[in-house]
Amino acid sequence: MSDQSEEVRRVREAFAAVAVNAPPAERARRLDAAMDAAREEWRRERQKVAQEMSDSGMSYREIAKEMGISFGRVRQILAEDLDAKPSEE
């Protein structure tokens, strides 16, 4: 099993464990909270990686190619203020 598929398996198991034996509404709340926390951690790590690449001298275009995203998305990621509170929908 590749490292990536092992990571995916562990994430799936972790999400499944979040809401075991809870009523549906409570499971939904727990899963939403876990997803929000995971999303925020993922955003921070992605920004850290992009910043490390930039600090090593890579251009935004090079970073975009390596990450498989657009140049504009690299700019957005590096410009994000992750300490700011997200707006409520």
GUVEX-313566 format. One record per residue: z, y, x of N, C-alpha, C, O, CB in turn; residue in one letter. Coordinates in steps of 0.02 Angstrom, whole numbers, plus 32768, in hexadecimal, padded with zeros to 4 digits. Glycine has a CB too. Example, Ala and Ser with C-alpha at 12.3 -4.5 7.8 and 13.67 -1.06 7.14 Angstrom:
2
81867EE4829481867F1F826781867F5B829481A77F5A82C881C47F208235A 81627F90828281657FCB82AC818A8002828581928039829E811E7FE282C0S 
// end
This chain:
89
80007FC5802B8000800080008000803E802D80278042805C803D80007FD0M 7FD5806E801E7FD180AB8046801080D5803C803380CF80097F9280D38036S 801D8101806C8056812F8066805081598027808281658005805B815C80A4D 8013817080188009819A7FDD801881757F9D803A818F7F717FC281B57FDCQ 7FFF81387F96800C81137F58805681007F53807080FB7F1C7FDF80D47F55S 807680F57F8B80BE80E77F8B80E481257F738114811F7F4D80D780D27FD1E 80D081607F8980F0819E7F7380E681A77F28811681BA7F0580D381DA7F98E 80AB819B7F0F809D81A17EC880C981717EA080E581837E6D805381957EB9V 80CE81347EB880F881017E96814081197E92816081137E5E80F480BE7EBBR 815A81347EC981A0814B7ECA81AB81867E9B81DF81897E7A81B5815F7F11R 817B81B37E97818181EC7E69818181D37E2181AA81E97DF88147821E7E73V 815481A57E11815281897DCD819381667DBB81AC816F7D83811881577DC6R 81AF81407DE981EF811F7DDD822781517DD2825281487DA8820080F07E17E 822681867DFA825A81BA7DF3825681DB7DAF828981E67D8F825381EF7E2BA 821A81EB7D988213820A7D56822881D97D1F824781ED7CEE81CB82217D4BF 8217819A7D27822B81697CF4827781627CF1829281587CBB820B81247D04A 829881687D2982E181617D2C8306819D7D0F834081977CFB82F781567D73A 82E581D77D0C830582147CF4831E820D7CAD835482267C9C82D5824F7CF8V 82F881EC7C83830781EC7C3C831881A87C1F8312819E7BE382CD82097C18A 832D817A7C48833D81377C308377813A7BFE83A9815C7C09834F81097C6BV 836F81167BC783A4810E7B9583BB814E7B7483F481537B5D83DF80ED7BB5N 839081807B7183A281BE7B4E837881C27B0E834181A77B0B839681FC7B7CA 839381E57ADC836B81EF7AA0832B82177AB1832A823A7AE3839582157A69P 82F782117A8882B782307A9882BB827B7AA9829D82917ADA828982287A5FP 82E082A27A8382E482E97A90830582F77AD382F083247AF8830A830D7A57A 833982D27AE3835B82DA7B23832E82C47B5C832C82E47B91839D82B27B24E 8308828D7B5382D982777B8682A582AD7B94829582BB7BCD82B582357B70R 828D82CC7B5E825B83017B668278833B7B8E825783557BBB8243831A7B20A 82B583507B7E82D583877BA382DF83757BEC82D2839D7C198318839A7B83R 82F783387BF9830283227C3E82C1831E7C6582BD83337C9F832582DF7C3FR 828D83047C46824C82FF7C67822F83447C768212834F7CAB821B82D67C3DL 823683727C46821E83B67C52824283D77C8C822483F77CB6822583E07C12D 828483CE7C8E82AB83EC7CC4829883CD7D07829283F17D3982F783E27CB7A 828F838B7D08827B836A7D47823683807D5D822A838B7D98827C831E7D3EA 820883887D2E81C4839D7D3E81C483E57D5981A183F47D89819683987D01M 81EB84107D3A81F084557D52820A84587D9981F0847D7DC3821D847F7D23D 823E84317DA7825B84307DEA822984137E1D8223842D7E54829C84067DEBA 820783DE7E0A81D683BF7E36819C83EE7E44818483F47E7C81BC837D7E19A 818584117E10814E84417E18816184797E488139848C7E73813A845E7DD3R 819D84927E4181B384C87E6D81B884B07EB681A484D47EE481F784E47E56E 81D384757EBF81D8845A7F038193844E7F218187845D7F5B820084187F02E 816684357EF8812184297F0E8100846B7F2380DF846E7F5680F984077ED7W 810984A07EFB80EC84E17F0B810884FC7F4D80E385167F7680FA85137ED3R 814984F57F578168850D7F95814E84E77FD1813E8505800581B485077F91R 814884A67FCB8130847D800380E7848C801280D48490804C813A84337FF3E 80BF84937FDD807884A47FE7807184E6800A804784ED8037805384A57FA3R 809985187FF780968559801880AC85538062808F8571808E80C1858D7FF3Q 80E0852C806D80F9852280B280C2850480DE80B7851A8116813784F480B2K 80A084D180C4806B84B080EA803284E280F8801A84E681318050847380C4V 801D850780C57FE7853780CE7FFC856D81007FD3858281297FD48558808BA 803B858280FE805385B4812D805485988174804285BC81A4809985CD811AQ 8069855A817D8068853B81BF8021853881DB801685458216808684F481BBE 7FF2852881AF7FAC852581C57F93856B81DA7F718573820D7F7F8509818DM 7FA5859D81B27F9285E281C37FB385F982047F938618822E7FA686118189S 7FF385E9820C801785FD82497FFB85DB8287800185F582BE806185EC8242D 7FDC85A1827E7FBF857D82B77F7B859B82CB7F5D858582FB7FB7853382A7S 7F6485CD82A57F2585EE82B67EEA85DC828B7EB385F582967F1585DF82FBG 7EF485B182597EBD859E822D7EAC85D881FE7ED985FB81E77ECF855F8205M 7E6C85E181F17E57861481C17E6385FA817A7E6D85BE81707E0B862781CBS 7E628627814A7E6B861281047E3385E280F07E4085B380CA7E6B865080D6Y 7DF785EC81087DBF85C080F87DCB857A81167DBC854880F57D7D85DD8112R 7DE5857781527DF5853681717E2D8513814A7E2A84D7813F7E09854081BAE 7E5F853A81377E96851D81107E7B850280CE7E8D84CB80B97ECD85528103I 7E51852980AD7E348514806E7E0E84D280757E1584A5804C7E04854A8052A 7DE784CC80A97DC1848F80B47DF0845480C07DE6841E80A37D92849780F1K 7E23845D80E97E52842780F77E7A841280BA7E8983D780B17E82843C812FE 7E8C844280907EB5843480557E8A841F80197EA584077FE77EDE84708043M 7E488429801E7E1C84177FE67E2184477FAC7E1A84327F727E2C83D27FCFG 7E2E84867FBB7E3384B97F877E0884F57F9A7DEA84F57FD07E7D84D07F7CI 7E0385267F6F7DD985607F7E7DFC85927FAB7E3A85927FB17DC485827F3DS 7DD485BB7FCB7DEE85F27FF57E1C861E7FCC7E5286317FE37DB3861B8012F 7E06862F7F8F7E2F865A7F647E72863A7F537EA5865D7F4F7E0986687F24G 7E7385F87F497EB285D67F397EE185D97F757F1D85E07F6D7EA6858D7F24R 7EC685D27FB17EF085D97FEE7F10861D7FEF7F4C86237FFC7EC685CD802FV 7EE986517FE17F0586957FDF7F3D869B7FAC7F7086B97FB97ECD86C87FCFR 7F33867D7F717F66867F7F3D7FA5865B7F537FDD86757F4B7F4B865F7EFCQ 7F9D86207F707FD785F97F868000861F7FB9803D86227FB57FC085B57FA3I 7FDD863C7FEA80018660801F801E86A28007804D86BB80267FD3866C8059L 800486BD7FD1801E86FC7FB7805586F27F83807787237F717FE587247F98A 805F86B57F6B809186A97F3680D786BB7F4E80EB86AB7F86808F86607F20E 80FC86DB7F22814286E97F2E816986B27F09817586B87ECD815887327F16D 817C867F7F2D819C86467F0D81E486537EFC820486297EDB8197860A7F3AL 81FF868B7F118244869D7EFF824786C27EBD827D86CA7EA0826386C67F36D 820D86DA7EA6820B86FD7E66821186CB7E2D81F886937E3281C987277E5FA 823286DE7DF8823A86B37DBE81F786B07D9981D886E37D8C827386CD7D90K 81E186737D8681A3866E7D5F81AD868C7D1A81E4868A7CFF818D86247D59P 817786A87CFF817D86C67CBC818186907C878164865A7C8F814286F57CAFS 81A5869E7C5281AC866F7C1B816C86727BF1815086A87BE781EB86807BEFE 815686397BD9811A86387BAF812D86427B67810186437B3C80F385F67BB6E 
// end
